[in-house]
Amino acid sequence: MSALIHPKTITVDGLSVRYAEGGQDGPDAILISPWLESVYAFEPAWTHLAAAAHLVAIDPPGFGGSDYRQTLMNPKAMGHFILKVADALGLDNPHIVGPDIGTSSVLFAAATDQDRFRSIVVGSGGAAVPLDVTGVLKEWIEATDLAPYRQIGGRKIVEIALSTIAGYTPSDEIREDYMSCYEGGRFADTIPYAQSYREYLPELAKLLPGIQTPVRIVAGADDQVVPGSNAEFLQERLPNAQVDLIAGAGHFCWEEKPAEYAALLTSWWDRANAASKI
């Protein structure tokens, strides 16, 4: 499957959670998988990241290879669950990276436990209020009937999404992992997570000024589904935040520009590591 990433599972709150470890001894860095992909999304950047930290990539419940639970299909509940996973894995003060759907859940987690994370990297996920997303993501969020998505099946939807990644083609094995993780009605089961943004992002917006952890907001400058307004919204409200838009990258910036993406992460980690020693 991958010479770098070797998934295993842990049971947390009765759910099987898939994760993968790599890199050196400490500091710890949690990587939350993006939607429609899995822990393998980080393979292109893995070598760069593994040189800087002990990596723990996690498929959040309902996504990738982890068990599904309907009550976790919103960013607030998922944020609380991320803290449970960190506890189960003994990750006391990790860096955390949450692209895409992880943007809102990681920030909810940080607001819940203010001192838990050493640094935060988010981006490429809905955050703005009122909601500002486009393309297929807007269609999914506004869908009043999920039956058509069940009829199409998750494999086909993931296949179409993967075709939009510029300059990167996952291996056949990783591609199959992505498609099999969302096959049948599994993709449709995850749409309510994004639909819940309308309810939960206004709540998150009120919490942002209280998050003191340094937050780097990383996204592709050419993202066609999550406009840059979402990054700007976060930067304006978080007290210790910085926006970096990767030139020439679309939505899947972690795969389209992995060296640039990894450099932004590791330099942020270095800054936070240095600050923690003062």
Number of C-alpha atoms within 10 A of each C-alpha: 14 11 6 17 18 13 19 13 15 15 13 17 11 8 15 17 24 22 28 19 20 19 20 14 12 12 18 23 28 24 24 28 25 26 24 23 23 26 28 27 24 22 19 20 19 20 16 19 24 20 14 21 22 20 26 23 26 29 25 30 23 23 28 29 25 21 16 19 12 12 9 19 21 23 25 24 14 23 24 19 19 24 20 15 19 18 12 14 12 11 19 15 15 23 26 28 24 24 27 22 27 28 24 27 26 27 27 27 22 26 22 16 14 14 14 19 23 23 25 26 26 27 30 30 27 26 29 23 17 11 16 15 21 15 10 12 17 16 11 18 18 12 15 9 10 15 12 10 20 16 11 14 19 24 22 15 17 22 15 11 14 19 10 14 17 16 9 15 14 16 11 10 11 19 20 15 19 27 24 16 21 26 19 18 17 20 25 22 20 22 20 18 18 21 19 15 24 16 10 18 22 15 14 21 19 10 17 19 15 13 21 16 21 20 25 24 27 26 30 25 19 18 19 16 18 28 21 24 16 22 26 16 14 23 18 13 16 19 16 14 20 18 18 15 20 20 13 13 23 24 24 24 27 25 23 22 21 22 18 17 24 21 14 17 24 18 12 19 26 15 13 18 15 9 10 9 6 5
